[in-house]
């Protein structure tokens, strides 16, 4: 991989751009407890696999009606919003985004999160100016590991997948990026590095501190 080969970088959001997993796990645990579901940390790990909110709800609560998905999703989001202000950007990612902008590399977000939460989070964190495209669960019929979310990101950036690099923190996200034709680097501060490498990540980093375009040449 050389600098001239990189035309675009596509980022997952939760766990990649923002350090939100602890808040999400806490919110899901509280919501599921209110539904009579006491779950272990191992059982809750499904939440960190890059699934959509509806997939998570159906996984834990069964085959819900659309009206129930909306109601329960809204209740979980209300719990999450109580701690949302505490969430910070992943270390080093803002400097890395600025470096991409300076070097003419376009960027996009490809997330399984809802459109409302994604846009509000990106704007609240002051990251919106760095992205030419934002793809959310609202834009695709099938979530990760289906490749559509990453393919659509490349389409909106008008960059061939082979000229794009993805950063994702979940096995399902790595699969999605690889199936879409992107090369992929895993981001993991939660002990999932072996799974990300096994799924196809070319390297796993804990965060973006010190990462530069020049450093990418040494990764792959």
Secondary structure, DSSP 8 states (H G I E B T S, - for coil): --GGG--EEEE-SBTTTB--HHHHHHHHHHHHHHTT----HHHHGGGGSS--HHHHHHHHH-S--HHHHHHHHHHHHHHHHTTGGG--B-TTHHHHHHHHHHTT-EEEEE-SS-HHHHHHHHHHTT-GGG-SEEE-GGG-SS-TTSTHHHHHHHHHHT--GGGEEEEESSHHHHHHHHHHT-EEEEE-SSS-HHHHHHHT-S-EES--TT--HHHHHHH-
